[in-house]
Amino acid sequence: MQAEVSQGPKVSDLVGYLPLVIFIAVLGYISLNAPNFLTLQSLELIVIQSLPVVLVCAGLAIVVMAGGDDVVSGGIDLSIPATAVLSAGITAQMLTSGVPLAVCAMVALVACTLVGVLNAVLVTRIGMTPLLTTLAVFVAVVGVNNVITVSRRINVDHDWIVALRAEEIAGVPLGILLVALIVATLFFAAHRTRWGLNMQAAGGSRDAAEISGINVNRFVAQSFVVAAITGFLCGFFLLARGSGSSPGVQDNLMLEMVLATFLGAAFSPRRVVTLWGAVLGALLVAAISIGLKSMGVNVFWTGLIKGSLIVVVVAFSALAQRGR
């Protein structure tokens, strides 16, 4: 009998950590060159600015968990930022017309849910690729929002929207508490309920799940609806962060969503997308964005840096998956 040879860390495991190492190096460089970057005030600003990104990342994480973490054929929903902007646009337009906030929220919720249903039908019934489907829906939803808002900025000063930005409870900003509650609810649903466990089984191995009698398409469809609802909620935090609805917000939001969600896989022992990993990734991405801005880096260079980081994160994710 041959003695077993102990194996060290696999190359795929080390590759999975590289995006996180790169981000830490970038943050280290920023902390050395940006004044007051590591102060409590700056850290609080990072968390507040990251709230919309946290919500869309949480929605994308649910879709990836249900459909699998393959960046091409697995679970992906690029339309969530557009859904968030649609929610913000509908709410802002109706609020400025004197419609009560509750009615605005109901209309926005219906519109966003329809986007999720559309994604679900196109992917699970028609059989379209999630990546191309949600990208096409992203473009279509942005067009709808431009029609609603006439592609103009709409200022919002409603008390409840302002409270999301300025109100505090026991010294903690209200927005942070609400987003923490939303993320905790999603975590409970995904990890402590039968629905969530079946959903993760569907995303972990489609063939094994179907053999076990799990209707995979049903959970994939439901994940798109959940993601659309997170987009609906994100719309209110976009209104709070920007003091209104602004055209073009969805582009940067999508970049940060993809970057943060797949970066978060580095926090998982199996290098897969998780809910908490996506949240931590959103915080890191927000820290880099604010750090680069405080250093005076041109906004165009910031976009180039984020785009390059997306390529690095997705590439290393694919290499790590191939190694597994």
C-alpha positions as CSV (number, residue, x, y, z in Angstrom):
1,M,0.0,0.0,0.0
2,Q,1.4,3.4,-1.0
3,A,1.5,6.1,1.6
4,E,-0.8,9.0,0.9
5,V,1.1,12.1,0.0
6,S,-0.2,15.3,1.6
7,Q,-1.1,17.9,-1.0
8,G,-0.7,21.6,-0.6
9,P,-3.1,24.3,-1.8
10,K,-4.2,23.7,-5.3
11,V,-3.3,26.3,-8.0
12,S,-7.0,27.0,-8.6
13,D,-7.4,27.9,-4.9
14,L,-4.5,30.4,-5.1
15,V,-5.8,31.8,-8.3
16,G,-9.2,32.4,-6.6
17,Y,-7.5,34.7,-4.1
18,L,-5.6,36.8,-6.6
19,P,-8.5,39.3,-7.3
20,L,-8.8,40.0,-3.5
21,V,-5.0,40.4,-3.2
22,I,-5.1,42.9,-6.1
23,F,-8.0,44.9,-4.5
24,I,-6.1,45.0,-1.1
25,A,-3.0,46.3,-2.9
26,V,-5.0,49.0,-4.6
27,L,-6.7,50.0,-1.3
28,G,-3.2,50.1,0.3
29,Y,-1.9,52.4,-2.4
30,I,-5.0,54.7,-2.0
31,S,-4.6,54.8,1.8
32,L,-1.0,56.0,1.4
33,N,-1.9,58.7,-1.1
34,A,-5.4,59.8,-0.2
35,P,-5.7,62.2,2.8
36,N,-8.0,61.0,5.6
37,F,-9.0,57.9,3.7
38,L,-9.0,55.7,6.8
39,T,-10.9,58.0,9.1
40,L,-14.2,57.0,10.7
41,Q,-16.0,59.7,8.7
42,S,-14.6,58.4,5.5
43,L,-15.5,54.8,6.3
44,E,-19.1,55.8,7.1
45,L,-19.3,57.6,3.8
46,I,-18.0,54.5,2.0
47,V,-20.8,52.4,3.6
48,I,-23.5,54.9,2.8
49,Q,-22.4,55.3,-0.8
50,S,-22.3,51.6,-1.2
51,L,-25.9,50.9,-0.2
52,P,-27.4,50.9,-3.8
53,V,-24.5,48.6,-4.9
54,V,-25.1,46.3,-2.0
55,L,-28.7,45.8,-3.0
56,V,-28.1,45.1,-6.6
57,C,-25.2,42.8,-5.7
58,A,-27.5,40.9,-3.3
59,G,-30.0,40.5,-6.2
60,L,-27.4,39.3,-8.6
61,A,-26.0,36.8,-5.9
62,I,-29.4,35.2,-5.6
63,V,-29.6,34.8,-9.4
64,V,-26.1,33.3,-9.5
65,M,-26.9,30.9,-6.6
66,A,-30.0,29.7,-8.5
67,G,-28.5,29.4,-12.0
68,G,-24.9,28.5,-11.3
69,D,-21.7,30.6,-11.2
70,D,-20.6,30.1,-14.8
71,V,-20.3,33.7,-16.0
72,V,-21.6,32.9,-19.5
73,S,-24.2,30.1,-19.3
74,G,-25.0,30.2,-15.5
75,G,-27.0,32.6,-13.5
76,I,-26.5,36.2,-14.4
77,D,-28.8,39.3,-14.5
78,L,-27.4,42.5,-15.9
79,S,-30.8,44.2,-16.0
80,I,-30.9,44.8,-12.2
81,P,-29.3,48.3,-12.4
82,A,-31.7,49.3,-15.1
83,T,-34.6,48.1,-13.0
84,A,-33.3,50.2,-10.1
85,V,-33.2,53.3,-12.3
86,L,-36.7,52.5,-13.6
87,S,-37.9,52.4,-10.0
88,A,-36.2,55.7,-9.2
89,G,-37.5,57.3,-12.4
90,I,-41.1,56.2,-11.9
91,T,-41.1,57.3,-8.2
92,A,-39.5,60.7,-9.0
93,Q,-41.8,61.4,-11.9
94,M,-44.9,60.6,-9.9
95,L,-43.8,62.3,-6.7
96,T,-43.2,65.6,-8.6
97,S,-46.8,65.2,-9.9
98,G,-48.2,65.2,-6.4
99,V,-48.9,61.4,-6.2
100,P,-48.5,59.9,-2.7
101,L,-45.3,58.0,-2.1
102,A,-47.2,54.7,-1.3
103,V,-48.9,54.8,-4.7
104,C,-45.6,55.6,-6.4
105,A,-44.0,52.7,-4.7
106,M,-46.8,50.3,-5.8
107,V,-46.5,51.4,-9.4
108,A,-42.7,51.1,-9.4
109,L,-43.0,47.6,-7.7
110,V,-45.4,46.4,-10.4
111,A,-43.1,47.7,-13.2
112,C,-40.0,46.2,-11.7
113,T,-41.7,42.8,-11.1
114,L,-42.8,42.7,-14.7
115,V,-39.1,43.1,-15.7
116,G,-38.2,40.1,-13.5
117,V,-41.0,38.1,-15.0
118,L,-39.9,39.0,-18.5
119,N,-36.4,37.8,-17.7
120,A,-37.8,34.6,-16.3
121,V,-39.9,33.8,-19.3
122,L,-37.2,34.6,-21.8
123,V,-34.6,32.4,-20.0
124,T,-36.7,29.5,-18.7
125,R,-39.5,29.3,-21.3
126,I,-37.9,30.6,-24.5
127,G,-34.5,29.2,-23.6
128,M,-32.4,32.3,-24.3
129,T,-29.0,32.7,-22.8
130,P,-29.2,34.7,-19.5
131,L,-26.2,36.9,-20.3
132,L,-27.6,38.1,-23.6
133,T,-31.2,38.2,-22.4
134,T,-30.6,40.4,-19.4
135,L,-28.3,42.7,-21.4
136,A,-31.0,43.2,-23.9
137,V,-33.6,43.8,-21.2
138,F,-31.2,46.3,-19.6
139,V,-31.1,48.3,-22.8
140,A,-34.9,48.1,-23.2
141,V,-35.7,49.1,-19.6
142,V,-33.3,52.1,-19.8
143,G,-35.2,53.2,-22.9
144,V,-38.5,52.9,-21.1
145,N,-37.1,55.0,-18.2
146,N,-35.8,57.6,-20.6
147,V,-39.3,57.9,-22.1
148,I,-40.8,58.3,-18.6
149,T,-38.4,60.9,-17.4
150,V,-37.7,62.5,-20.8
151,S,-34.0,61.8,-20.1
152,R,-33.8,64.6,-17.6
153,R,-32.8,64.9,-14.0
154,I,-35.7,65.0,-11.5
155,N,-35.0,66.5,-8.0
156,V,-36.8,64.8,-5.1
157,D,-37.1,66.3,-1.6
158,H,-39.8,64.0,-0.1
159,D,-39.4,63.6,3.6
160,W,-39.1,59.8,3.5
161,I,-36.5,59.9,0.7
162,V,-34.5,62.5,2.6
163,A,-34.7,60.3,5.8
164,L,-33.0,57.5,4.0
165,R,-30.0,59.8,3.5
166,A,-30.0,61.9,6.7
167,E,-32.0,60.2,9.4
168,E,-30.2,58.3,12.2
169,I,-31.4,55.8,14.8
170,A,-29.1,55.4,17.8
171,G,-26.3,57.1,15.9
172,V,-26.6,54.7,12.9
173,P,-27.9,56.1,9.6
174,L,-31.4,54.8,8.8
175,G,-30.3,53.7,5.3
176,I,-27.6,51.4,6.7
177,L,-30.1,49.8,9.1
178,L,-32.7,49.2,6.3
179,V,-30.2,47.7,3.9
180,A,-28.8,45.4,6.7
181,L,-32.3,44.2,7.4
182,I,-33.0,43.5,3.7
183,V,-29.7,41.6,3.3
184,A,-30.4,39.6,6.5
185,T,-33.8,38.7,5.2
186,L,-32.4,37.5,1.9
187,F,-29.7,35.5,3.7
188,F,-32.4,33.9,5.9
189,A,-34.5,33.0,2.9
190,A,-31.5,31.6,1.0
191,H,-29.9,29.6,3.8
192,R,-32.6,28.9,6.4
193,T,-35.6,28.0,4.4
194,R,-36.5,25.0,2.2
195,W,-36.9,27.3,-0.7
196,G,-33.4,28.6,-0.4
197,L,-31.8,25.2,0.1
198,N,-33.5,23.9,-3.0
199,M,-32.5,27.0,-4.9
200,Q,-28.9,26.5,-4.0
201,A,-29.1,22.8,-5.0
202,A,-30.5,23.8,-8.4
203,G,-27.6,26.2,-8.9
204,G,-24.9,23.8,-7.5
205,S,-25.7,21.0,-9.9
206,R,-28.6,21.2,-12.4
207,D,-28.5,17.5,-13.3
208,A,-28.4,16.3,-9.7
209,A,-31.2,18.7,-8.7
210,E,-33.4,17.4,-11.5
211,I,-32.7,13.8,-10.6
212,S,-33.8,14.7,-7.1
213,G,-37.1,16.0,-8.4
214,I,-36.3,19.7,-8.1
215,N,-37.9,22.0,-10.7
216,V,-34.7,23.9,-11.6
217,N,-36.4,26.3,-14.0
218,R,-38.9,27.3,-11.3
219,F,-36.2,28.4,-9.0
220,V,-34.3,30.2,-11.7
221,A,-37.4,32.1,-12.7
222,Q,-38.1,33.0,-9.0
223,S,-34.5,34.3,-8.6
224,F,-35.1,36.8,-11.5
225,V,-38.2,38.1,-9.7
226,V,-36.3,38.4,-6.4
227,A,-33.5,40.3,-8.2
228,A,-36.0,42.7,-9.8
229,I,-37.5,43.4,-6.3
230,T,-34.0,44.2,-5.0
231,G,-33.7,46.6,-8.0
232,F,-37.0,48.2,-7.0
233,L,-35.7,48.7,-3.4
234,C,-32.4,50.0,-4.8
235,G,-34.3,52.8,-6.6
236,F,-35.2,54.5,-3.4
237,F,-31.6,54.5,-2.2
238,L,-30.5,55.9,-5.6
239,L,-33.0,58.8,-5.1
240,A,-31.7,59.3,-1.5
241,R,-28.0,59.2,-2.6
242,G,-28.5,61.6,-5.6
243,S,-31.3,63.7,-4.2
244,G,-33.3,62.7,-7.2
245,S,-33.4,60.7,-10.4
246,S,-30.5,61.2,-12.8
247,P,-30.0,59.7,-16.3
248,G,-27.0,57.5,-16.9
249,V,-26.6,56.1,-13.3
250,Q,-27.3,52.6,-14.5
251,D,-24.0,52.2,-16.4
252,N,-21.7,52.7,-13.5
253,L,-24.0,50.8,-11.2
254,M,-23.8,47.8,-13.5
255,L,-20.0,47.9,-13.6
256,E,-19.8,48.0,-9.9
257,M,-22.4,45.3,-9.5
258,V,-20.6,42.8,-11.7
259,L,-17.2,43.7,-10.2
260,A,-18.3,43.5,-6.6
261,T,-20.4,40.3,-6.9
262,F,-17.7,38.2,-8.6
263,L,-15.0,39.7,-6.4
264,G,-17.0,38.5,-3.4
265,A,-16.4,34.9,-4.6
266,A,-12.8,35.3,-3.2
267,F,-14.3,35.4,0.3
268,S,-15.9,31.9,-0.2
269,P,-13.9,28.8,0.7
270,R,-15.2,27.2,-2.6
271,R,-14.6,30.4,-4.6
272,V,-18.3,30.7,-5.5
273,V,-20.6,33.7,-5.4
274,T,-22.3,34.1,-2.0
275,L,-24.6,36.7,-0.6
276,W,-22.2,37.9,2.1
277,G,-19.3,37.8,-0.3
278,A,-21.2,40.1,-2.7
279,V,-21.9,42.6,0.1
280,L,-18.2,42.7,1.2
281,G,-17.3,43.1,-2.5
282,A,-19.6,46.0,-2.8
283,L,-18.0,47.7,0.2
284,L,-14.5,47.2,-1.3
285,V,-15.6,48.6,-4.7
286,A,-17.2,51.6,-3.0
287,A,-13.9,52.2,-1.0
288,I,-11.9,52.1,-4.2
289,S,-14.3,54.5,-6.0
290,I,-14.2,57.0,-3.1
291,G,-10.5,56.6,-2.7
292,L,-9.7,57.3,-6.3
293,K,-12.0,60.3,-6.2
294,S,-10.3,61.7,-3.1
295,M,-7.0,61.3,-4.9
296,G,-8.3,63.5,-7.7
297,V,-8.2,60.7,-10.3
298,N,-10.0,61.7,-13.5
299,V,-13.5,60.1,-13.8
300,F,-12.5,58.6,-17.2
301,W,-9.5,56.9,-15.6
302,T,-11.7,55.6,-12.8
303,G,-14.0,53.9,-15.4
304,L,-10.9,52.4,-17.1
305,I,-9.6,51.1,-13.8
306,K,-13.0,49.5,-12.9
307,G,-13.3,48.0,-16.3
308,S,-9.9,46.5,-16.1
309,L,-10.6,45.1,-12.6
310,I,-13.8,43.4,-14.0
311,V,-11.7,41.7,-16.7
312,V,-9.2,40.5,-14.0
313,V,-11.9,39.3,-11.6
314,V,-13.9,37.4,-14.2
315,A,-10.8,36.0,-15.8
316,F,-9.4,34.6,-12.5
317,S,-12.9,33.4,-11.6
318,A,-13.0,31.4,-14.8
319,L,-9.4,30.0,-14.2
320,A,-10.3,29.0,-10.7
321,Q,-13.5,27.3,-11.9
322,R,-11.5,25.4,-14.6
323,G,-9.0,24.3,-12.0
324,R,-11.8,22.9,-9.9
